[in-house]
Amino acid sequence: MKQFLTLNDLPDFDAQVALAQHIKANPYEFEQVGKRKTLGLLFFNPSLRTRLSTQKAARLLGMDVMVMNFSNEAWAIEYEDATIMEGLRSEHIKEAAQVVSQYCDVVGIRAFATLTDKEKDESEQVLQKFIEYASVPILNMESATAHPLQALADALTLTEHDLPKKPKVVLTWAPHPKALPHAVGNSFTRMMQHLDADFVIANPQGYDLDPRITKDIPITHNQNEALKDADFVYAKNWSSYESYGQILRTDNEWMLTPEKMALTHNAMFMHCLPIRRNVVVADGVLDHPNSIVIEQANNRTFAAAAVLKTLIS
C-alpha cells in the first residue's frame, strides 16, 4: 500500500480490521516497526481525536512525530501550475511536498471540503498534489470526500460487539447549524459495504449522498421507519450533495431522541464526535449506556496504528 486515501486503498479490509484488533490487544508488539522513522502531520483544519490518536498510534509503532498547523504556522500554499505568484500564496506545492518528504517517512494530511466548488472538492486537490510531488506515502486524516481512519475505527467498534447474524445498521442524517462535509458519511457507507449487515441510510429529501458511493444501498426519507428494529444507529449531519454545500432545513425534526431510539432493537448509538448536544442528538441518547461514542474515539488509535504499520512495512 503506497497511499491511504480511501478504504479502497487497503489491500485487505478484513485483515486490516483484524490487525487493528490485534494492536489493541497487544499495543507494544510492533514498537520497533517504526524505529528511526518520522511521521509528519499537516493540519489545514482543526482536529482533536485525529491529531491525538494518530500521534499516539505512531508512538505505539516507535515513530517520531512532527506536527504543523497550516492555518497559522506555515506559508500559504499555491496548488495551481504555471501561476504568477503575486498574491498571498508564497509557497508552491512542488517545493513544499518535496521538502516535507525529506523530513518525513509518511505524511498525514487533513484538509476539509470547501463546500462551494463540488468539482474542486471531488478532485481532492490538496491530497492529490501532495501525492504528485511527495516521495513518501500520504495518509488521509480526513479530506474533502473521505475520512477512512474514522471508518476503520467504526468497523473495529462494530466488530467488538456481539452482533446478530446480520445486524441492522442505520446511518441517519441529523440537523446541524453549519454546513458540514460528506466525508464521514461517505466513508462509513464505503465501510459498511464490506460487512454482512442490513444497512440503511435515512435522510431528508435533498440530502442523498453521492449515488456513486451509495450504489444500491437502501435510502429512505422516513427516519422512524429506518430506525425500527435497528441494532446500531450512527447519527451524522452532512450538507446537501445535490444542491452542493447548502443547508436545506434547520428544524429539529430529525434530531435523535430517546423516543426514537425506543423504536430500535435496543440499539447502540454511534457518532464520530465532536457532537452538538440537543441539536444533533438529545442528552438522553448520548449519555445512555448504549452510547459507544467514547469507544469509537478510543479505537481511532488502533485503526491509525494498523494503517501506519501497513504503510511503513
Backbone hydrogen bonds in HBPLUS format (Angstrom, degrees):
<---DONOR---> <-ACCEPTOR-->    atom                        ^
c    i                          cat <-CA-CA->   ^        H-A-AA   ^      H-
h    n   atom  resd res      DA  || num        DHA   H-A  angle D-A-AA Bond
n    s   type  num  typ     dist DA aas  dist angle  dist       angle   num
A0004-PHE N   A0138-ILE O   2.96 MM 134  6.32 161.1  2.00 170.4 171.2     1
A0140-ASN N   A0004-PHE O   2.84 MM 136  5.91 151.9  1.92 165.8 165.1     2
A0009-ASP N   A0006-THR O   3.02 MM   3  5.73 166.7  2.04 119.2 123.5     3
A0010-LEU N   A0007-LEU O   3.10 MM   3  5.64 161.8  2.13 115.4 120.9     4
A0016-GLN N   A0012-ASP O   3.00 MM   4  6.23 145.8  2.12 148.6 158.5     5
A0016-GLN N   A0013-PHE O   3.03 MM   3  5.12 121.3  2.39  96.9 112.1     6
A0017-VAL N   A0013-PHE O   3.05 MM   4  6.43 155.2  2.11 155.6 161.9     7
A0018-ALA N   A0014-ASP O   2.96 MM   4  6.19 159.3  2.01 147.3 153.5     8
A0019-LEU N   A0015-ALA O   2.86 MM   4  6.05 147.5  1.97 140.6 149.5     9
A0020-ALA N   A0016-GLN O   3.00 MM   4  6.26 155.5  2.06 144.9 151.0    10
A0021-GLN N   A0017-VAL O   2.97 MM   4  6.29 155.5  2.03 148.2 154.8    11
A0022-HIS N   A0018-ALA O   2.90 MM   4  6.15 153.7  1.97 144.5 152.1    12
A0023-ILE N   A0019-LEU O   2.88 MM   4  6.16 159.6  1.92 153.7 158.4    13
A0024-LYS N   A0020-ALA O   2.98 MM   4  6.18 152.6  2.05 144.7 152.5    14
A0025-ALA N   A0021-GLN O   3.09 MM   4  6.38 151.1  2.17 145.9 153.0    15
A0026-ASN N   A0022-HIS O   2.82 MM   4  5.98 135.5  2.02 141.9 155.7    16
A0029-GLU N   A0026-ASN O   3.21 MM   3  5.64 172.7  2.22 123.2 124.4    17
A0031-GLU N   A0028-TYR O   3.42 MM   3  5.24 161.6  2.45 111.1 107.9    18
A0033-VAL N   A0030-PHE O   3.02 MM   3  5.40 154.7  2.08 113.1 120.9    19
A0035-LYS N   A0032-GLN O   3.28 MM   3  5.09 166.2  2.30 101.9 105.6    20
A0034-GLY N   A0061-LEU O   2.63 MM  27  5.03 141.0  1.78 162.5 162.2    21
A0037-LYS N   A0034-GLY O   2.96 MM   3  5.26 141.2  2.11 143.3 136.2    22
A0064-ASP N   A0037-LYS O   2.92 MM  27  6.26 165.6  1.94 162.0 162.8    23
A0105-ASP N   A0038-THR O   2.78 MM  67  5.33 165.2  1.80 146.2 151.4    24
A0039-LEU N   A0064-ASP O   2.80 MM  25  6.17 164.7  1.82 155.1 157.4    25
A0066-MET N   A0039-LEU O   2.89 MM  27  6.29 158.4  1.93 158.9 162.2    26
A0040-GLY N   A0106-VAL O   2.92 MM  66  6.28 170.5  1.93 162.5 163.7    27
A0108-GLY N   A0040-GLY O   2.71 MM  68  6.06 164.8  1.73 167.8 172.1    28
A0041-LEU N   A0066-MET O   2.75 MM  25  6.14 160.0  1.79 160.3 167.5    29
A0068-MET N   A0041-LEU O   2.90 MM  27  6.30 156.3  1.95 171.1 173.2    30
A0042-LEU N   A0108-GLY O   2.79 MM  66  6.03 174.3  1.79 159.4 160.5    31
A0110-ARG N   A0042-LEU O   3.05 MM  68  6.46 149.5  2.15 164.6 168.6    32
A0043-PHE N   A0068-MET O   2.91 MM  25  6.23 170.7  1.92 163.6 166.7    33
A0070-PHE N   A0043-PHE O   2.74 MM  27  5.81 146.9  1.84 142.7 154.1    34
A0044-PHE N   A0110-ARG O   2.86 MM  66  5.77 162.1  1.89 160.8 167.0    35
A0052-LEU N   A0048-LEU O   3.06 MM   4  6.20 173.6  2.07 158.1 159.0    36
A0053-SER N   A0049-ARG O   2.82 MM   4  5.63 160.4  1.86 149.4 156.2    37
A0054-THR N   A0050-THR O   3.07 MM   4  5.85 155.2  2.13 137.5 144.5    38
A0055-GLN N   A0051-ARG O   3.05 MM   4  6.17 155.7  2.12 145.8 152.7    39
A0056-LYS N   A0052-LEU O   2.94 MM   4  6.14 163.5  1.97 148.1 152.9    40
A0057-ALA N   A0053-SER O   2.83 MM   4  5.97 155.7  1.89 143.1 150.5    41
A0058-ALA N   A0054-THR O   3.00 MM   4  6.15 160.7  2.04 145.5 149.6    42
A0059-ARG N   A0055-GLN O   3.09 MM   4  6.39 154.5  2.16 147.6 154.4    43
A0060-LEU N   A0056-LYS O   2.93 MM   4  6.24 141.9  2.07 148.3 159.1    44
A0061-LEU N   A0058-ALA O   3.07 MM   3  5.22 133.4  2.30  96.9 109.6    45
A0063-MET N   A0058-ALA O   2.88 MM   5  5.13 160.8  1.91 148.1 141.7    46
A0062-GLY N   A0059-ARG O   3.03 MM   3  4.72 158.8  2.07  97.1 103.4    47
A0072-ASN N   A0069-ASN O   3.37 MM   3  6.15 151.2  2.46 115.6 120.6    48
A0073-GLU N   A0069-ASN O   2.87 MM   4  5.52 132.7  2.09 155.1 169.9    49
A0091-GLU N   A0076-ALA O   3.20 MM  15  6.16 152.6  2.28 164.1 161.7    50
A0078-GLU N   A0091-GLU O   2.71 MM  13  6.07 153.9  1.77 154.1 162.8    51
A0093-ILE N   A0078-GLU O   2.97 MM  15  5.99 155.7  2.03 172.5 164.6    52
A0086-GLU N   A0084-ILE O   2.84 MM   2  5.79 133.5  2.05 110.7  96.0    53
A0096-ALA N   A0092-HIS O   3.02 MM   4  6.21 177.6  2.02 158.5 159.3    54
A0097-ALA N   A0093-ILE O   2.94 MM   4  5.68 170.9  1.95 143.7 146.7    55
A0099-VAL N   A0095-GLU O   2.87 MM   4  6.00 159.3  1.91 158.1 164.0    56
A0100-VAL N   A0096-ALA O   2.96 MM   4  6.13 171.6  1.96 155.6 157.9    57
A0101-SER N   A0097-ALA O   3.06 MM   4  6.13 148.9  2.16 138.0 146.4    58
A0102-GLN N   A0099-VAL O   2.98 MM   3  5.33 140.8  2.14 106.2 117.3    59
A0103-TYR N   A0100-VAL O   2.99 MM   3  5.28 139.0  2.17 104.5 116.2    60
A0104-CYS N   A0100-VAL O   3.07 MM   4  6.21 137.4  2.26 151.2 163.5    61
A0107-VAL N   A0137-PRO O   3.01 MM  30  6.39 165.6  2.03 161.2 165.7    62
A0139-LEU N   A0107-VAL O   2.80 MM  32  5.98 160.6  1.84 143.8 146.6    63
A0109-ILE N   A0139-LEU O   2.90 MM  30  6.24 157.1  1.96 174.1 175.1    64
A0141-MET N   A0109-ILE O   2.84 MM  32  5.49 167.8  1.85 149.5 147.1    65
A0111-ALA N   A0142-GLU O   2.94 MM  31  6.36 147.0  2.05 157.5 166.6    66
A0121-ASP N   A0117-ASP O   2.92 MM   4  6.13 165.1  1.94 158.2 163.0    67
A0122-GLU N   A0118-LYS O   2.86 MM   4  6.02 166.1  1.88 156.4 160.0    68
A0123-SER N   A0119-GLU O   3.09 MM   4  6.21 125.6  2.40 134.3 147.5    69
A0123-SER N   A0120-LYS O   3.19 MM   3  5.12 137.3  2.38  93.8 105.9    70
A0124-GLU N   A0121-ASP O   3.00 MM   3  5.40 157.8  2.05 110.5 117.7    71
A0128-GLN N   A0124-GLU O   2.85 MM   4  5.89 171.0  1.86 168.4 170.8    72
A0129-LYS N   A0125-GLN O   2.90 MM   4  5.87 154.9  1.97 147.6 153.6    73
A0130-PHE N   A0126-VAL O   3.12 MM   4  6.32 155.5  2.18 147.5 154.0    74
A0131-ILE N   A0127-LEU O   2.92 MM   4  6.21 158.2  1.97 151.7 158.2    75
A0132-GLU N   A0128-GLN O   2.92 MM   4  6.10 151.7  2.00 140.5 148.4    76
A0133-TYR N   A0129-LYS O   3.18 MM   4  6.37 153.0  2.26 145.4 150.2    77
A0134-ALA N   A0130-PHE O   2.70 MM   4  5.43 146.5  1.81 152.4 159.7    78
A0143-SER N   A0146-ALA O   2.81 MM   3  5.32 168.7  1.83 163.8 167.6    79
A0151-ALA N   A0147-HIS O   3.22 MM   4  6.56 159.4  2.27 148.3 154.5    80
A0152-LEU N   A0148-PRO O   2.90 MM   4  6.08 154.2  1.97 148.7 154.8    81
A0153-ALA N   A0149-LEU O   3.08 MM   4  6.29 155.1  2.15 142.7 149.2    82
A0154-ASP N   A0150-GLN O   2.84 MM   4  6.14 148.3  1.94 147.6 157.6    83
A0155-ALA N   A0151-ALA O   2.91 MM   4  6.20 151.1  2.00 144.9 152.1    84
A0156-LEU N   A0152-LEU O   3.02 MM   4  6.31 157.2  2.07 145.8 151.5    85
A0157-THR N   A0153-ALA O   2.93 MM   4  6.16 155.6  1.99 145.6 152.4    86
A0158-LEU N   A0154-ASP O   2.92 MM   4  6.20 159.7  1.96 151.6 156.3    87
A0159-THR N   A0155-ALA O   3.04 MM   4  6.25 160.8  2.07 150.7 155.4    88
A0160-GLU N   A0156-LEU O   3.17 MM   4  6.32 129.7  2.43 141.4 153.5    89
A0160-GLU N   A0157-THR O   3.27 MM   3  5.31 140.2  2.44  97.7 108.5    90
A0161-HIS N   A0158-LEU O   3.29 MM   3  5.79 162.5  2.33 111.4 116.5    91
A0198-ASP N   A0167-PRO O   2.78 MM  31  5.96 163.3  1.81 151.6 156.9    92
A0231-ASP N   A0168-LYS O   2.80 MM  63  5.22 161.0  1.83 139.3 145.9    93
A0232-PHE N   A0168-LYS O   3.16 MM  64  6.58 148.3  2.27 156.8 159.5    94
A0169-VAL N   A0198-ASP O   2.88 MM  29  6.08 152.8  1.95 139.2 147.6    95
A0200-VAL N   A0169-VAL O   3.00 MM  31  6.43 156.6  2.05 160.9 167.6    96
A0170-VAL N   A0232-PHE O   2.93 MM  62  6.25 163.2  1.96 151.5 156.4    97
A0234-TYR N   A0170-VAL O   2.77 MM  64  6.08 172.7  1.77 170.7 173.3    98
A0171-LEU N   A0200-VAL O   2.97 MM  29  6.39 161.2  2.01 159.4 165.4    99
A0202-ALA N   A0171-LEU O   2.88 MM  31  6.22 163.4  1.91 152.6 156.6   100
A0172-THR N   A0234-TYR O   2.80 MM  62  6.11 156.6  1.85 154.0 162.1   101
A0236-LYS N   A0172-THR O   2.99 MM  64  6.35 153.5  2.06 157.3 160.9   102
A0173-TRP N   A0202-ALA O   2.83 MM  29  6.21 163.8  1.86 166.6 171.9   103
A0239-SER N   A0180-LEU O   2.91 MM  59  5.31 158.5  1.95 149.8 144.8   104
A0186-ASN N   A0182-HIS O   2.80 MM   4  5.90 161.6  1.83 163.6 169.8   105
A0187-SER N   A0183-ALA O   2.99 MM   4  6.17 168.4  2.01 152.2 154.9   106
A0188-PHE N   A0184-VAL O   2.87 MM   4  5.97 162.3  1.90 155.0 160.2   107
A0189-THR N   A0185-GLY O   3.05 MM   4  6.07 156.2  2.11 140.9 147.6   108
A0190-ARG N   A0186-ASN O   2.94 MM   4  6.26 156.9  1.99 148.2 154.8   109
A0191-MET N   A0187-SER O   2.85 MM   4  6.02 157.8  1.90 146.1 152.5   110
A0192-MET N   A0188-PHE O   2.94 MM   4  6.18 156.5  1.99 149.7 155.0   111
A0193-GLN N   A0190-ARG O   3.23 MM   3  5.41 139.6  2.40  99.7 110.7   112
A0194-HIS N   A0191-MET O   2.94 MM   3  5.59 162.9  1.97 118.6 124.0   113
A0195-LEU N   A0192-MET O   3.13 MM   3  5.20 155.6  2.19 103.4 110.8   114
A0201-ILE N   A0218-PRO O   3.06 MM  17  6.38 169.2  2.07 158.4 161.8   115
A0220-THR N   A0201-ILE O   2.89 MM  19  6.35 159.5  1.93 160.5 167.3   116
A0203-ASN N   A0220-THR O   3.03 MM  17  6.52 155.8  2.09 161.1 167.7   117
A0207-TYR N   A0204-PRO O   3.17 MM   3  5.72 151.3  2.25 140.5 139.3   118
A0213-ILE N   A0210-ASP O   2.89 MM   3  5.51 155.0  1.96 118.7 126.5   119
A0214-THR N   A0210-ASP O   3.08 MM   4  6.41 162.9  2.11 151.9 157.1   120
A0215-LYS N   A0211-PRO O   2.93 MM   4  5.45 149.2  2.02 130.6 138.1   121
A0217-ILE N   A0214-THR O   2.95 MM   3  5.55 166.3  1.97 142.6 146.4   122
A0226-ALA N   A0222-ASN O   3.14 MM   4  6.40 154.5  2.21 148.7 155.9   123
A0227-LEU N   A0223-GLN O   2.97 MM   4  6.23 153.3  2.04 154.1 161.5   124
A0230-ALA N   A0227-LEU O   3.08 MM   3  5.37 160.7  2.12 136.9 131.9   125
A0229-ASP N   A0263-LEU O   3.05 MM  34  6.45 158.2  2.10 139.9 137.5   126
A0265-HIS N   A0230-ALA O   2.79 MM  35  5.26 155.8  1.84 134.4 142.1   127
A0268-MET N   A0231-ASP O   2.94 MM  37  6.32 154.4  2.01 143.4 139.4   128
A0233-VAL N   A0268-MET O   2.84 MM  35  6.21 159.3  1.89 170.2 176.6   129
A0270-MET N   A0233-VAL O   2.78 MM  37  5.99 158.2  1.83 158.1 157.0   130
A0235-ALA N   A0270-MET O   3.14 MM  35  6.53 153.8  2.21 169.4 161.6   131
A0240-SER N   A0246-GLN O   2.98 MM   6  5.36 179.5  1.98 157.1 156.9   132
A0245-GLY N   A0240-SER O   2.87 MM   5  5.44 137.3  2.06 169.3 160.7   133
A0246-GLN N   A0243-SER O   3.04 MM   3  5.88 159.6  2.09 150.6 153.1   134
A0255-MET N   A0252-ASN O   3.09 MM   3  5.26 165.5  2.11 110.2 114.5   135
A0256-LEU N   A0280-VAL O   3.18 MM  24  6.56 165.8  2.20 144.0 141.9   136
A0282-ALA N   A0256-LEU O   2.89 MM  26  6.21 162.8  1.92 176.7 175.0   137
A0260-LYS N   A0257-THR O   3.11 MM   3  5.23 121.6  2.47  99.1 112.8   138
A0261-MET N   A0257-THR O   2.99 MM   4  6.33 157.8  2.04 152.2 159.1   139
A0262-ALA N   A0258-PRO O   2.99 MM   4  6.17 131.5  2.24 139.5 151.4   140
A0263-LEU N   A0260-LYS O   3.02 MM   3  5.52 158.3  2.07 111.4 118.3   141
A0264-THR N   A0261-MET O   3.02 MM   3  5.39 157.7  2.07 110.2 117.2   142
A0269-PHE N   A0290-ASN O   2.90 MM  21  6.04 159.9  1.94 133.7 138.9   143
A0292-ILE N   A0269-PHE O   2.96 MM  23  5.97 175.5  1.96 161.7 162.2   144
A0279-VAL N   A0276-ARG O   3.27 MM   3  5.57 144.8  2.41 131.5 126.5   145
A0280-VAL N   A0276-ARG O   3.03 MM   4  5.69 165.5  2.05 156.1 160.7   146
A0278-ASN N   A0281-VAL O   2.63 MM   3  5.12 148.0  1.73 150.7 144.7   147
A0285-VAL N   A0282-ALA O   3.00 MM   3  5.55 151.1  2.08 114.7 122.8   148
A0286-LEU N   A0282-ALA O   3.18 MM   4  6.53 168.0  2.20 157.3 159.9   149
A0287-ASP N   A0283-ASP O   2.83 MM   4  5.78 160.2  1.87 160.3 163.4   150
A0288-HIS N   A0285-VAL O   3.30 MM   3  5.19 158.9  2.34  99.9 106.1   151
A0291-SER N   A0288-HIS O   2.93 MM   3  5.52 166.1  1.95 124.7 127.4   152
A0296-GLN N   A0292-ILE O   3.06 MM   4  6.40 156.7  2.11 148.7 155.2   153
A0297-ALA N   A0293-VAL O   3.09 MM   4  6.34 158.1  2.14 141.9 147.0   154
A0298-ASN N   A0294-ILE O   2.98 MM   4  6.25 155.6  2.04 146.9 153.4   155
A0299-ASN N   A0295-GLU O   2.93 MM   4  6.18 153.2  2.00 151.1 158.5   156
A0300-ARG N   A0297-ALA O   3.21 MM   3  5.36 152.1  2.29 101.0 109.3   157
A0301-THR N   A0298-ASN O   3.29 MM   3  6.12 147.7  2.40 120.0 124.1   158
A0303-ALA N   A0299-ASN O   3.03 MM   4  6.20 156.5  2.08 154.1 160.7   159
A0304-ALA N   A0300-ARG O   3.01 MM   4  6.10 163.8  2.03 147.7 152.2   160
A0305-ALA N   A0301-THR O   2.92 MM   4  6.14 152.4  1.99 143.2 151.7   161
A0306-ALA N   A0302-PHE O   3.04 MM   4  6.11 155.1  2.10 137.8 143.7   162
A0307-VAL N   A0303-ALA O   3.13 MM   4  6.42 159.2  2.17 148.6 153.7   163
A0308-LEU N   A0304-ALA O   2.89 MM   4  6.08 167.8  1.91 154.8 158.4   164
A0309-LYS N   A0305-ALA O   2.91 MM   4  6.03 160.9  1.94 147.6 153.1   165
A0310-THR N   A0306-ALA O   3.13 MM   4  6.33 157.6  2.18 142.9 148.6   166
A0311-LEU N   A0307-VAL O   2.92 MM   4  6.20 155.2  1.99 151.2 158.5   167
A0312-ILE N   A0308-LEU O   2.94 MM   4  6.14 165.4  1.96 159.6 161.7   168
A0313-SER N   A0309-LYS O   2.95 MM   4  5.83 130.1  2.21 141.2 153.0   169
